[in-house]
């Protein structure tokens, strides 16, 4: 299977959709309420907290077999 040929994985759960919706609604409001430096700092902090946990979760997944 060529992974680069897949446009969308199609495995979004309702939870992932809810998180995406909340973030899409909150980010513009936060950007408008904070100045550029504060918003950049907030995004950096969220990224530093989220990305390591995300990578850790990926490495804990079991390998899928080839079909």
N, C-alpha and C positions, 0 to 999 in steps of 0.2 A: 504494500500500500504506500502510495506517495503522499506524505503528510503535507507537502507544499501545494498539492492540488486541492486540498480541502479548504473551502471558503469559510465554513462555520462548523464547529464540532457538533452543535445541536444537542448538547447535554446540559443546558442550563436548568438548574432546579428553581423552584419558586423562591427559595431563600436567596439564591444568587441574583435573581431578577429583582427582588425586593431591595437588596443591598445596593445594586446598581442604580435603582430608581432614587433611593434616598441620597446617594452620593451625587447623582446628576442634579438633583434639586438643591442640595445644600451648598455645593461648590460655588455656583454663581453668587449666591447670597453672601457667603463668607468672603468671596473676593471683593464684593461691593462694600462690605462692612469693614474690612481690614485694609490697611495700606499695603503696598506691594511687598515691602520687607517682611511684614508680619505674616502675610499670606504665604510667601515663599518659605518662611521659617516653619509655619504650620505644615505645609506640604512636605517639607524635608523631614520633619519629625514623624509624620504619619508613614512616609516611605521607609524611614529607618526602623520603625516598629513593625510594619507589615511585611516588607520584602523578606527579611530573614525567616519569619514564621512561615511564609508561603513556600520558600525554598526548602525549608525543613520538612514541610508537609509533602512536598513533591518527592523528596528522597525517601520518605517513609512508605510510599506507595509500592505495591508489588509490581514487578514487571509483567506486562501483558504478553501472552504468547502470540506468535505470528499465525495468521490464518490465511 
